[in-house]
Amino acid sequence: QVQLVESGVGLVQAGGSLRLSCAASGSIDSINTMGWYRQAPGKQRELVAAITSGGSTNYADSVKGRFTISRDNGMITVYLQMDSLKPEDTAVYYCHAETYIYGLSYDYWGQGTQVTVSS
């Protein structure tokens, strides 16, 4: 089991910056990938950025060059630095962790944190 706690609820103007944090606890040694997803009203949840235990990163095209995912203390804390924010970045952001144990994959989610970018 993995527990995820997010922090960094924010209201920011367009062009501003915000950093989200996600702290993992529990079976952190089994975490293969951590990342951030977001869901805007009326839209499906989408991947924003992800980082593997090996340090590889992946970004949605819409955030490349503006967002940076990083980690601290292995896979205990993951950050999402969001710069040059746009109103279309407004969404609930969810921390996600994928574990891989004995050939089986499991997904864990944080409670979600609201990010609002005003124009």
Backbone as ProteinMPNN parsed JSONL, in Angstrom:
{"seq_chain_A": "QVQLVESGVGLVQAGGSLRLSCAASGSIDSINTMGWYRQAPGKQRELVAAITSGGSTNYADSVKGRFTISRDNGMITVYLQMDSLKPEDTAVYYCHAETYIYGLSYDYWGQGTQVTVSS", "coords_chain_A": {"N_chain_A": [[0.833, -1.198, 0.0], [0.441, 2.228, -0.726], [0.519, 5.531, 0.356], [-0.453, 8.784, -0.564], [0.164, 12.175, -0.236], [-0.751, 15.342, -1.06], [0.34, 18.723, -1.581], [0.083, 22.287, -1.946], [-2.022, 23.795, -2.96], [-3.373, 26.263, -5.1], [-3.933, 29.629, -6.218], [-3.301, 31.543, -8.878], [-2.059, 34.14, -11.005], [-2.158, 34.366, -14.582], [0.835, 33.502, -16.22], [2.262, 33.287, -13.946], [3.846, 31.305, -11.3], [3.864, 28.105, -9.685], [4.304, 25.576, -7.236], [3.791, 22.186, -6.791], [3.655, 19.583, -4.357], [4.184, 16.167, -3.529], [3.977, 13.752, -1.179], [5.024, 10.541, -0.494], [4.21, 7.565, 1.284], [4.457, 4.464, 3.092], [4.654, 1.505, 1.23], [7.06, 2.369, -0.255], [9.321, 1.458, -1.522], [8.442, -0.137, -3.519], [7.57, 1.47, -5.499], [7.413, 2.324, -8.863], [6.923, 4.321, -10.718], [6.139, 7.771, -10.423], [3.844, 10.47, -10.665], [2.007, 13.274, -12.053], [-1.348, 13.961, -12.671], [-4.082, 15.655, -14.242], [-7.371, 17.06, -14.046], [-9.747, 18.804, -15.656], [-12.863, 20.621, -15.419], [-15.474, 18.819, -16.91], [-13.773, 17.425, -18.542], [-11.585, 14.667, -19.407], [-9.387, 12.922, -17.17], [-5.959, 13.618, -17.421], [-2.549, 12.823, -18.193], [0.045, 14.742, -16.855], [2.79, 14.959, -16.101], [5.468, 12.661, -15.49], [7.724, 10.644, -13.566], [10.233, 8.219, -13.398], [11.575, 5.605, -11.263], [14.135, 5.37, -12.085], [14.73, 7.864, -12.931], [13.895, 8.834, -15.371], [11.885, 11.033, -17.316], [8.633, 12.186, -18.343], [6.474, 14.172, -20.272], [3.383, 15.875, -20.869], [2.538, 17.212, -24.04], [1.445, 19.746, -23.909], [2.536, 20.961, -21.704], [5.237, 20.914, -21.867], [8.413, 22.39, -21.489], [7.431, 24.262, -19.77], [6.603, 23.123, -17.357], [8.152, 21.255, -14.722], [9.081, 18.164, -13.494], [10.282, 16.661, -10.553], [12.197, 14.838, -8.108], [12.763, 13.905, -4.683], [14.812, 12.438, -2.19], [14.835, 9.78, -3.253], [11.995, 8.127, -4.125], [10.275, 9.398, -2.418], [9.313, 12.03, -2.12], [7.791, 13.974, -4.56], [7.909, 16.588, -6.887], [6.175, 19.156, -8.657], [7.007, 21.646, -10.595], [5.573, 24.473, -11.794], [5.614, 26.728, -14.272], [5.085, 29.821, -16.074], [2.271, 29.779, -16.188], [-0.962, 29.104, -17.543], [-4.397, 30.04, -18.17], [-5.721, 27.764, -19.1], [-4.473, 25.76, -17.729], [-5.812, 25.413, -15.459], [-7.209, 23.227, -13.173], [-8.009, 20.229, -11.305], [-5.365, 18.755, -9.731], [-3.797, 15.661, -9.538], [-1.802, 13.523, -7.646], [0.012, 10.637, -8.544], [0.948, 7.25, -8.169], [2.653, 4.396, -9.26], [3.034, 1.058, -8.543], [5.04, -1.908, -8.66], [4.889, -5.152, -8.162], [5.864, -8.42, -7.79], [5.251, -8.969, -10.492], [2.84, -7.707, -10.827], [0.936, -4.762, -11.35], [0.039, -1.809, -9.609], [-2.069, 0.973, -8.962], [-2.036, 4.115, -7.34], [-3.584, 6.954, -5.854], [-3.529, 10.449, -5.031], [-5.444, 12.818, -3.065], [-6.108, 14.953, -4.589], [-5.605, 18.304, -5.689], [-6.54, 21.654, -6.004], [-5.811, 23.774, -8.674], [-5.874, 26.986, -9.803], [-5.795, 29.221, -12.414], [-5.858, 32.5, -13.133], [-6.928, 34.803, -15.624]], "CA_chain_A": [[0.0, 0.0, 0.0], [1.134, 3.513, -0.789], [-0.317, 6.694, 0.627], [0.045, 9.988, -1.219], [-0.382, 13.419, 0.315], [-0.366, 16.465, -1.903], [0.269, 20.068, -1.03], [0.35, 23.312, -2.947], [-3.234, 24.404, -3.54], [-2.984, 27.598, -5.489], [-4.596, 30.559, -7.126], [-2.206, 32.345, -9.407], [-2.381, 34.826, -12.255], [-1.501, 33.858, -15.785], [2.241, 33.877, -16.28], [2.87, 33.035, -12.658], [4.42, 29.994, -11.015], [3.349, 27.382, -8.537], [4.934, 24.268, -7.072], [3.04, 21.159, -6.079], [4.453, 18.537, -3.742], [3.476, 14.925, -3.226], [4.768, 12.921, -0.29], [4.594, 9.146, -0.478], [4.552, 6.767, 2.461], [4.034, 3.073, 2.953], [5.562, 0.627, 0.487], [7.681, 3.238, -1.258], [10.337, 0.717, -2.276], [7.805, -0.802, -4.655], [7.123, 2.469, -6.477], [8.145, 2.337, -10.119], [6.715, 5.623, -11.358], [5.248, 8.742, -9.802], [3.531, 11.519, -11.602], [0.882, 14.167, -11.831], [-2.422, 14.019, -13.64], [-5.013, 16.735, -13.951], [-8.704, 16.927, -14.614], [-10.517, 20.048, -15.717], [-14.311, 20.345, -15.468], [-15.99, 18.34, -18.181], [-12.733, 16.769, -19.338], [-11.014, 13.452, -18.833], [-8.122, 13.061, -16.471], [-4.853, 13.458, -18.348], [-1.202, 12.833, -17.65], [0.781, 15.995, -16.974], [4.214, 14.637, -16.071], [5.782, 11.476, -14.714], [9.141, 10.368, -13.373], [10.437, 6.841, -12.974], [12.578, 5.406, -10.214], [15.438, 5.553, -12.72], [14.934, 9.278, -13.214], [13.357, 9.237, -16.669], [10.706, 11.88, -17.204], [7.718, 12.237, -19.482], [5.597, 15.328, -20.129], [2.37, 16.153, -21.877], [3.005, 18.235, -24.972], [0.914, 21.051, -23.533], [3.279, 21.554, -20.59], [6.685, 20.834, -22.111], [9.084, 23.686, -21.455], [6.851, 25.117, -18.717], [6.518, 22.349, -16.114], [9.282, 20.368, -14.442], [8.861, 17.201, -12.422], [11.528, 16.243, -9.918], [11.967, 14.011, -6.921], [13.691, 14.071, -3.584], [14.891, 11.254, -1.346], [14.345, 8.631, -4.005], [10.612, 8.321, -4.57], [9.472, 9.771, -1.257], [8.636, 13.279, -2.422], [7.859, 14.386, -5.95], [7.49, 17.969, -7.056], [5.825, 19.635, -9.99], [7.211, 23.081, -10.715], [4.761, 24.948, -12.909], [5.947, 28.107, -14.643], [4.35, 30.375, -17.225], [0.95, 29.165, -16.113], [-2.015, 29.626, -18.418], [-5.747, 29.728, -17.662], [-6.091, 26.389, -19.457], [-3.861, 24.838, -16.778], [-6.73, 25.285, -14.335], [-7.709, 21.86, -13.036], [-7.621, 19.52, -10.088], [-4.147, 17.995, -9.997], [-3.725, 14.451, -8.724], [-0.551, 12.78, -7.591], [-0.183, 9.236, -8.878], [2.082, 6.348, -8.014], [2.477, 3.039, -9.781], [3.943, 0.084, -7.952], [5.205, -3.137, -9.433], [5.258, -6.175, -7.191], [5.645, -9.805, -8.251], [4.647, -8.996, -11.812], [1.547, -7.039, -10.852], [1.007, -3.31, -11.252], [-1.033, -1.19, -8.841], [-2.127, 2.431, -9.052], [-2.469, 4.841, -6.149], [-3.891, 8.356, -6.153], [-3.721, 11.408, -3.966], [-6.808, 13.323, -2.94], [-6.325, 16.023, -5.561], [-5.417, 19.666, -5.216], [-7.047, 22.583, -7.015], [-4.961, 24.84, -9.211], [-6.674, 27.923, -10.582], [-4.993, 30.26, -13.056], [-6.747, 33.56, -13.599], [-6.409, 35.541, -16.788]], "C_chain_A": [[0.87, 1.251, 0.0], [0.128, 4.617, -0.498], [0.351, 7.924, 0.022], [-0.641, 11.207, -0.638], [0.162, 14.584, -0.491], [-0.424, 17.771, -1.125], [0.578, 21.054, -2.133], [-0.872, 23.856, -3.645], [-2.931, 25.84, -3.912], [-3.935, 28.324, -6.393], [-3.518, 31.516, -7.584], [-2.66, 33.015, -10.697], [-1.629, 34.191, -13.415], [-0.081, 34.396, -15.868], [2.997, 33.604, -14.994], [3.363, 31.617, -12.515], [3.8, 29.414, -9.759], [4.09, 26.059, -8.456], [4.036, 23.37, -6.249], [4.009, 20.125, -5.521], [3.579, 17.325, -3.465], [4.403, 14.054, -2.395], [4.181, 11.523, -0.238], [5.03, 8.477, 0.815], [3.991, 5.373, 2.26], [5.087, 2.282, 2.2], [6.274, 1.379, -0.627], [8.75, 2.507, -2.068], [9.751, 0.035, -3.5], [7.357, 0.173, -5.743], [8.025, 2.461, -7.705], [8.094, 3.711, -10.772], [5.825, 6.489, -10.481], [4.992, 9.858, -10.798], [2.362, 12.369, -11.178], [-0.079, 14.072, -13.006], [-3.275, 15.236, -13.297], [-6.342, 16.469, -14.643], [-9.425, 18.251, -14.511], [-12.003, 19.702, -15.798], [-14.753, 19.92, -16.862], [-14.99, 17.623, -19.052], [-12.231, 15.521, -18.63], [-9.717, 13.777, -18.109], [-6.991, 12.779, -17.454], [-3.518, 13.509, -17.62], [-0.568, 14.198, -17.894], [2.278, 15.707, -17.068], [4.426, 13.411, -15.2], [7.287, 11.316, -14.621], [9.271, 8.946, -12.849], [11.48, 6.773, -11.865], [13.987, 5.553, -10.775], [15.719, 6.99, -13.113], [14.435, 9.739, -14.566], [12.071, 10.028, -16.486], [9.898, 11.873, -18.496], [6.749, 13.376, -19.237], [4.526, 15.337, -21.211], [2.879, 17.27, -22.771], [2.601, 19.636, -24.524], [1.705, 21.731, -22.414], [4.789, 21.52, -20.792], [7.291, 22.233, -22.178], [8.56, 24.619, -20.386], [6.822, 24.413, -17.358], [7.754, 21.462, -15.972], [8.925, 19.458, -13.28], [10.214, 16.785, -11.863], [11.195, 15.441, -8.673], [13.052, 14.28, -5.887], [13.667, 12.796, -2.762], [14.345, 10.009, -2.05], [12.955, 8.918, -4.515], [9.72, 8.674, -3.383], [8.677, 11.04, -1.529], [8.867, 13.64, -3.89], [7.268, 15.775, -6.07], [7.079, 18.225, -8.502], [5.957, 21.157, -9.968], [6.492, 23.545, -11.975], [5.057, 26.425, -13.134], [5.132, 28.527, -15.862], [2.948, 29.78, -17.3], [-0.059, 29.889, -16.993], [-3.38, 29.285, -17.827], [-6.161, 28.286, -17.981], [-5.388, 25.347, -18.593], [-4.751, 24.636, -15.545], [-7.353, 23.893, -14.303], [-7.456, 21.382, -11.616], [-6.441, 18.627, -10.462], [-4.047, 16.846, -9.001], [-2.327, 13.856, -8.797], [-0.855, 11.303, -7.829], [1.1, 8.456, -8.641], [1.715, 4.983, -8.572], [3.513, 2.147, -9.115], [3.97, -1.178, -8.804], [5.754, -4.195, -8.492], [4.893, -7.54, -7.747], [4.882, -9.848, -9.576], [3.308, -8.301, -11.919], [1.728, -5.537, -10.63], [-0.205, -2.778, -10.482], [-0.923, 0.331, -8.968], [-2.662, 3.031, -7.755], [-2.615, 6.321, -6.507], [-3.949, 9.192, -4.897], [-5.143, 11.954, -4.002], [-7.131, 14.425, -3.949], [-6.161, 17.39, -4.925], [-5.789, 20.632, -6.351], [-5.991, 23.608, -7.392], [-5.834, 25.713, -10.103], [-5.768, 29.031, -11.109], [-5.947, 31.293, -13.64], [-6.101, 34.33, -14.739], [-6.293, 37.025, -16.505]], "O_chain_A": [[1.91, 1.302, 0.657], [-0.975, 4.629, -1.043], [1.57, 8.08, 0.091], [-1.868, 11.269, -0.556], [1.372, 14.784, -0.591], [-1.149, 17.895, -0.138], [1.236, 20.726, -3.12], [-0.792, 24.323, -4.781], [-2.304, 26.564, -3.139], [-4.639, 27.734, -7.213], [-2.9, 32.211, -6.778], [-3.542, 32.51, -11.393], [-0.59, 33.558, -13.23], [0.175, 35.575, -15.622], [4.225, 33.68, -14.956], [3.317, 30.824, -13.455], [3.289, 30.13, -8.897], [4.461, 25.483, -9.479], [3.581, 23.735, -5.165], [5.042, 19.829, -6.122], [2.383, 17.451, -3.2], [5.48, 13.666, -2.847], [2.993, 11.342, 0.027], [6.085, 8.788, 1.367], [3.164, 5.134, 1.38], [6.278, 2.378, 2.5], [6.109, 1.061, -1.805], [9.049, 2.908, -3.194], [10.483, -0.332, -4.419], [6.833, -0.238, -6.778], [9.245, 2.578, -7.596], [9.089, 4.199, -11.308], [4.874, 6.0, -9.871], [5.822, 10.149, -11.659], [1.804, 12.206, -10.093], [0.322, 14.1, -14.169], [-3.192, 15.775, -12.193], [-6.429, 15.772, -15.654], [-9.681, 18.755, -13.417], [-12.357, 18.596, -16.207], [-14.446, 20.576, -17.857], [-15.307, 17.246, -20.181], [-12.425, 15.342, -17.427], [-9.048, 14.769, -18.4], [-7.054, 11.821, -18.225], [-3.379, 14.15, -16.578], [-0.636, 14.74, -18.997], [2.949, 16.155, -17.998], [3.651, 13.154, -14.278], [8.031, 11.788, -15.48], [8.519, 8.522, -11.972], [12.17, 7.749, -11.572], [14.928, 5.829, -10.03], [16.814, 7.308, -13.576], [14.539, 10.923, -14.886], [11.267, 9.726, -15.604], [10.411, 11.594, -19.579], [6.251, 13.538, -18.123], [4.746, 14.863, -22.325], [3.573, 18.174, -22.307], [3.338, 20.598, -24.738], [1.565, 22.935, -22.197], [5.536, 22.045, -19.966], [6.76, 23.132, -22.831], [9.166, 25.655, -20.114], [7.002, 25.056, -16.324], [8.319, 20.987, -16.957], [8.519, 19.922, -12.214], [11.171, 16.584, -12.61], [10.042, 15.382, -8.246], [14.116, 14.816, -6.199], [12.629, 12.144, -2.647], [13.508, 9.287, -1.51], [12.76, 9.87, -5.271], [8.55, 8.296, -3.346], [7.493, 11.112, -1.202], [9.994, 13.611, -4.384], [6.261, 16.098, -5.44], [7.575, 17.591, -9.434], [5.122, 21.858, -9.396], [6.768, 23.071, -13.076], [4.778, 27.262, -12.276], [4.571, 27.696, -16.576], [2.506, 29.336, -18.36], [-0.014, 31.108, -17.161], [-3.497, 28.33, -17.059], [-6.881, 27.664, -17.199], [-5.682, 24.158, -18.715], [-4.469, 23.788, -14.698], [-7.947, 23.442, -15.282], [-6.778, 22.044, -10.83], [-6.522, 17.839, -11.404], [-4.192, 17.031, -7.793], [-1.752, 13.709, -9.875], [-1.871, 10.79, -7.36], [2.199, 8.954, -8.886], [0.605, 4.489, -8.375], [4.709, 2.44, -9.123], [3.042, -1.464, -9.562], [6.912, -4.149, -8.079], [3.747, -7.782, -8.128], [3.98, -10.666, -9.755], [2.695, -8.3, -12.987], [2.56, -5.105, -9.832], [-1.33, -3.238, -10.678], [0.17, 0.889, -9.067], [-3.61, 2.521, -7.158], [-1.881, 6.86, -7.337], [-4.36, 8.722, -3.836], [-5.939, 11.59, -4.868], [-8.294, 14.783, -4.137], [-6.532, 17.604, -3.771], [-5.396, 20.44, -7.502], [-5.365, 24.226, -6.531], [-6.456, 25.225, -11.046], [-5.066, 29.692, -10.344], [-6.742, 30.991, -14.53], [-4.881, 34.482, -14.797], [-5.874, 37.789, -17.375]]}, "name": "protein", "num_of_chains": 1, "seq": "QVQLVESGVGLVQAGGSLRLSCAASGSIDSINTMGWYRQAPGKQRELVAAITSGGSTNYADSVKGRFTISRDNGMITVYLQMDSLKPEDTAVYYCHAETYIYGLSYDYWGQGTQVTVSS"}
